């Protein structure tokens, strides 16, 4: 009536081989991330100009971030729609952080200094 499934063992063996190859890939990426982290630590203690130091650290951190999200979070094998949603959320979070830093970094957001010895002077400064 129905033919027996003879290739199910072949499919499971192929899936097992695929997972073993991914395991090796994960180990290689983990080693690469460890090397990049070591480079970041060494870079901090080298006598570089501040803007160059920050630029190098941002690039190394971005590379690490991309490896983690695409491989360890399996974003590389997800659909393109999921990747787009992830980056939309990332951009929204970054924009929110930037807006909050600008908002609370302004001089108008800093509290007035009030002393207990001269409350009238502090009130006059606040009203002015």
C-alpha positions in Angstrom: 0.0 0.0 0.0 2.4 2.7 1.1 6.1 2.5 0.6 8.2 2.3 3.7 10.3 5.3 4.4 13.9 4.1 3.9 15.6 7.4 3.8 14.6 8.6 7.3 18.0 7.4 8.6 19.7 9.3 5.9 17.9 12.5 6.7 18.6 12.3 10.4 22.3 11.6 9.7 22.4 14.6 7.4 20.8 16.7 10.1 23.3 15.5 12.6 26.2 16.3 10.3 24.8 19.8 9.8 24.6 20.4 13.5 28.2 19.2 14.0 29.4 21.6 11.3 27.5 24.4 13.0 29.1 23.5 16.4 32.5 23.9 14.8 31.4 27.2 13.4 30.2 28.4 16.8 33.5 27.4 18.4 35.4 29.3 15.8 33.3 32.4 16.2 33.6 32.2 20.0 37.4 32.1 19.6 37.3 35.1 17.2 35.1 37.0 19.8 37.7 36.2 22.5 40.5 37.5 20.3 38.5 40.7 19.6 37.9 41.1 23.3 41.6 40.7 24.0 42.4 43.4 21.3 39.9 45.7 23.0 41.6 45.2 26.3 45.0 45.8 24.9 43.8 48.9 22.9 42.6 50.6 26.0 46.1 50.6 27.6 47.9 51.8 24.4 48.8 55.5 24.2 46.4 56.5 21.4 44.7 59.8 20.8 41.3 59.7 22.4 39.3 59.9 19.2 41.3 57.1 17.6 40.9 54.9 20.7 37.1 55.4 20.7 36.8 54.8 17.0 38.8 51.5 17.2 36.7 50.4 20.2 33.4 51.2 18.4 34.5 49.3 15.3 35.6 46.2 17.3 32.4 46.3 19.4 30.3 46.6 16.3 32.0 43.5 14.8 31.4 41.5 18.0 27.8 42.7 18.1 27.1 41.6 14.5 28.7 38.2 15.0 26.6 37.6 18.2 23.3 38.6 16.6 23.8 36.9 13.3 25.2 33.6 14.6 24.4 33.1 18.3 21.0 34.6 18.1 20.4 32.7 14.8 19.4 35.9 12.9 21.4 34.7 9.9 19.1 31.7 9.4 15.8 33.6 10.1 13.6 35.2 7.6 14.5 38.7 6.3 11.3 40.0 7.9 12.6 39.0 11.4 16.0 40.7 10.7 14.3 43.9 9.6 12.1 43.9 12.7 15.2 43.4 14.9 17.0 46.4 13.3 13.9 48.6 13.5 13.8 48.0 17.2 17.5 48.6 17.5 17.2 51.9 15.7 14.2 53.0 17.8 16.1 52.1 21.0 19.1 54.0 19.8 17.0 57.1 18.9 15.3 57.0 22.2 18.6 56.8 24.0 20.0 59.7 22.0 16.9 61.8 22.6 17.0 61.2 26.4 20.7 62.0 26.5 20.1 65.3 24.7 17.0 66.1 26.8 18.7 65.5 30.2 22.1 66.8 29.1 20.6 70.3 28.4 21.3 73.2 30.9 17.5 73.6 31.4 17.2 70.1 32.8 19.8 70.7 35.5 18.3 71.4 38.9 18.7 74.8 40.5 21.1 75.1 43.5 19.2 76.0 46.6 20.9 76.6 49.9 19.2 76.5 53.2 21.0 79.6 54.5 19.6 81.9 51.8 16.1 80.8 50.8 15.0 84.2 49.6 18.0 84.5 47.3 17.3 81.1 45.8 13.7 82.0 45.3 14.6 85.2 43.6 17.1 83.3 41.3 14.4 80.8 40.5 11.8 83.5 39.6 14.3 85.5 37.5 
